[in-house]
Amino acid sequence: MHIALAFNMREAQSIIDQPPSSAPEEPPGSNDDLYAEWDDPETIQAVADALALQHRVTLVNADLDAFEKFRDLRPDLVFNIAEGLHGASREAQIPALLDMLQIPYTGSDPTTLGICLDKHRTKEILSCHNVATPRFALLRHASELPAGMRYPLMVKPTLEGSSKGVTDKALVQNVAELQHQLDWVWTNYRQPALVEEFLSGREFTVALLGNGDAVRVLPIVEIDFSTLPHGSNPIYSYEAKWIWDREEDPLQIFSCPAQLDPMLQHAIETLCIRAFRHLGCRDWSRIDVRLDDAGVPNIIEVNPLPGVLPRPEQNSCFPKAARAAGLSYARLINEVLTAACQRLGLEEIEHERRCLL
């Protein structure tokens, strides 16, 4: 079949360059991390190569000419990893135009992508369905903090991904630090902040693959904050993801499969499947979980468009979970494609998948 790969590409050095040994004096702002959500050329080529094992592949840059490109190409299916750039709808834009053109695609629909990019709306839906998530509020000023919310607090831009704006200073201990961070978010991102109570327990990231009753939870990844530079906060910050963790000297921050009591593992998996379904995720998603003081898992982030850096030393969590499950990178990408084809009723793709090595 003819598969179009929709992507946004950044240059390899577009992420802020800081020494890995300590936190920067001034955290990265919106100009430094503008393209952090986009994929590098090597990742795009790796996805294309995986798809090309069984299909004819055309690469389509998700730019202002994308609509005409897709209308002319009329591919059988689009493998979508495009993140977009502008506005709260940016992750939803390519799926929306594909819906208009009646071209099927992998992954979640525009509604789910738009909701999950908005951390506040995501948590409202989770709370409505009694899916555990830390207590939260959308704030511009510290004086708006609801009574009963306790420090320490996490402060995040509400409409960003890839840890943009979640710097090492995002964990605040008092009202002065809260207002400083709220002002910093507003200055750099021109949006209010999602403020939530900080949970002091272990943190995990969970990769899910499939749809309906066939949703599969891959081996759970745990994050070990003791490996971060001395003096940094126990959070998976922008610095931890993009500055301190380097391909030439990767942090030994992840363990997979996580060492979990069977009951806790079941609780985490069940919680993530519930979040996946209530938010309308499709085909794949990566969900971040943290334990509260009592050891109860809570959802802290939902990522229906997960990153898939191909090389193990790049510490990309979805491929890491796939490798622990015995899936090669190429097999992972094609499993996502298969999940979409099964959902769409394109059974011939499933037949081709069985022929993969």
N, C-alpha and C positions, 0 to 999 in steps of 0.2 A: 504494500500500500504506500501511498504518498503521504508522508508525515512532514508537516512544517513545524519547525522549532522556533517559537516566539521568545525573544530574549531582549534584554538591555545589557550592553557591554560597557564596562568601565576599564580604564587603563590600569595596569597592574599596580602602579604607584600612586593611585588617586586617594588611597587611605592615608590619613595623617601619619607622618613619620616621626616617631618619638623614641627616645632611648627606652629599651625594654626593662631596665633595672628598677625604675621607680615611677611613681605617678607624675604626670606633667604638672608644672606649676599652674598652668591654665588649662582646664579640660578642653577637649575638642568641641567646637561649636558647629553650627549649621554649614558654614562654608567649608570646613575641613572634612565633614562626613557626608557631604551632599550625595555622593554616589555610592555610599557604603552598602546600600541594598542591592546594587547591580552586580552582575556576575563578571568575573574576569574572563579573558579569551580562552584560557585553558579549560575552564569549567564548561563553557559553551561548546567547545570542540569535543570534550569528553562525553557530554550528553549526546551530541550529534553522532559521534562514533558508535555509541551504544545502540542508538536507534537504527543506525545504518547496517547493523548486523543482519537485520531481517527486512528492512524497508528502504524505500527511496526517500531521502531527507533533503529538504530545502530550508535554509536558514533565513529567518525573517526578523530584521531589526524592528523592534516595537517603537517606531518613531512616527512622525506625523504622516508618513506615506503608507503606514501599515494597512489601512483599510483598503486602499487600491491594490496593494500587493496581494492581500488575501483574496480579494474579489477576482483578481486575474488568475491566481494560482489554483483556487478551488481545491485545496488539498483534501484528502479523505479525513484527516484529523490533524489537530494542532496540539503539539506537546508544549504546554505553556509554562515558562519560567520567567515571564516578563514582570518586572516590578513597577514600571512606570516611574514618573518623576514628580509631577505637579499635582497637588491637591489631595484631599482625603479619599478621592475615588481612584487614585492612580493604579492600584493593584487590580481594580475591577474593569479598567478601560478596555484592555484587549479582550477579555471574555465577553464584555458587553457588545463590542463590535462584531465578534464572532457569532454571538447570538443573533444579531441583526442579519448577518450573512447566512445564517443557518449552517454554520460549519462547526462540527463537534470538536471538543477540546478536552484535555486532561484537567483534572483538578476542580476546585470549587467554583461556584457560579459567582456573578458579580455581587449579589447581595451578601453572601457569606464573606467574600474577600473584603468588601467594604466594612462590614461589621467587625471582623477580626482585626483589621488595621486600627480601628477605633477602640482603644483599651477600655474606655469607660462604657461604651455600648456592649462590648463583650462581657464585661463583668455584670452589667445589669441583667443580661440574658441568663448568665450562669446563676446569678442569685435568684432570679425568678423561678428557675427549675431546681433550686436547692442543691446546686452543684457547689461544693465548698470552694470559696475563694476569699482572700483576705479582705477585711473591711476596707472600704474605699470611699473617696470623694473626688470630684472634679473641682479644682481650685485655681483661682488667680491670686488670691490674697490669703495669708495665713489666718486672718480674722474669720474666714469662712469655714475653718475646720470644724466639723461637727463635734458636738459634745460626746465624749466617750471614746473617741479615737485616741489611741495611746502611742507615744513615742517609744522607740524609734520608728520613723516613717520612711517609706520609699517614695521618691518624687520622679516621675517619668513624663516626658512629652506624651500626650495622649494619642498622637497620630503618626508615630514613627516606628520603624522596625530595625532589625539588625543592631540592637542596643544603642541606636542613635539617641543621644541626650541622656542616656543612663550611665553617667560617668561615676567614677569612684566617689564623688561627692553627692551622689543621689540619695545616700542613706543619711538622714538628718536626725539630730538628737533633741532639738529644742525649737522654739518658735522663731528665733533669730535665724538659725540655719535653714528652717523651712522657708521663710520669706526670701532669703538670699537665693535659694535654689528655684523657687517659683519665679523670681525675677529673671534668673539666668535662663530658664526655659522659655519665658516669654520673649526675652531679648533675642535669643538665638533661633527660635522656632515659631514665634508669633502664634502660640496656642496655649491654652490653659494646660495645667498638669494633672495627670492622674496621680493621686496621693493614696497610698495604701499602707496599712499596718505591716511592719516588717516581721516576718516569721523567722525564728532563730534556728529552725531545724535543718535537716539535710535537704539538699536540692537535687532534683533529677530532671532529665529531659527524656521524653517518651515519643518514639516514632510509631505512627500508625499507618497501616497500608490496607486498602480495600474499601468495601462498601457493605452496608446492611449487616446481616448476620455474619458475613465473611470478613469483617474488619479484623485485622491481625495486629497485635501489639508486638513489636520487635524487642529484642533485649534492651532493658532499661539502662540508660547512661547516668552515672552519678558524677557530680561536680565536687571536687575536693579543693576547698578554698584555702587550705593550709599551704598550697603550692604557690600562692600569689606572693608578690613582693612584700617584704616586711612593712607593716604599717597600713596596708591597704584594707579596705572593708571586705567582709565576707559576702560579696555579691559578684555575679557574672556581669561585670561592667563593660563599657565600651573599650576601656583600656585593656581589660582582661581578654576580650575577644580579638581586638585588632592591633594592639600595641605591644603588650607583654608576651603574647603568644605568637611566635614567629615560626615560619616553616623551617628556617635553618636552625632554630633552637626552640622546638615546641614545648609548651608547658606540659608537665605531666599532671594535668588537672582532671582528666576523665578516667573513670573506670567503667568497663562494660564487659560482661553484664555486671550490674551493681549487685553487691552482696546484700540480699534482702531476706528477711523473714518471709515465708510463704504467704502469711496473712497480709503483711504490709504490701508485698508485691501484688497480690490480688486486689487490694484496696486501691492502689495506684492505677492499675490497669482498668479497673471498673470505672473509676472516676474519669479517666481520660476518654474512655469509650463514650461515656455519657456526655461529656463536653463536646466531643466530635459530632455526636448525633444531634444534640440540641442546637448547635451552631450551624448545622447543615453542611459540614465538611464532606468532601468527596475525594475518593481515590487515595489521598495521603495527607498527612499533617504531622507537625511536631508540636508537642504540648509540654510546657515547663511546669514543674510541680515542686512545691516546697512544703516541708512538714512544719506544723505549728509546735508550740511548747509541749503539747500532749502527744506529739507524734502522729497527728492526723494529717493526711495529705490534702493540700489545697492547690487549685489551679492558679498560676500567676501569669501565664501567657499562652496564647493559642496562635500557631503559625501555620495557616493552610497552604502557604507557598514556601516550603522549607528550603534552606540552602543545601547544596549538594556538591561541595568542593570535593574533587575526586581523589586526591592523594592522602594517605593515612596521616602524614605529618602535618596536614592542614587542619586537623582536629575538627572536621565537620561532623556534627553529631548524627545526622540521619544516615549517611554512609557508614559511620562507625557502628551504629546499631545494626545495619544491614550486614556488615562483615561478621559481626558476632553471631548473626543468625545463619551464616554460611552463604550469604548472597554476595557475589561479586558486584562491582560497581555497575557493569553492564546489565547484569541480571536485575539489580534494583531498579534501574531506569525502565527496563522492559516490564517489570512487575507493575510499575505505576501505569504504564501504557495498557497492559492487560486489564488492570482494574477498571480503567476508563472504558475500554472496549466492551467488557462484560456488562458494565452499567448501561452502555449505549446500545447493546444488542448486536455488536459487530463481532459475531462469533468466529469469523474466519481469522481474526487476529489471534484469538485464543488457540486455534489450531497451529498457527505459525509459532506461537510462543512455546509450545511443547517441543518444537524442533530445536530450541536454543540449547547450547551446550550447558 
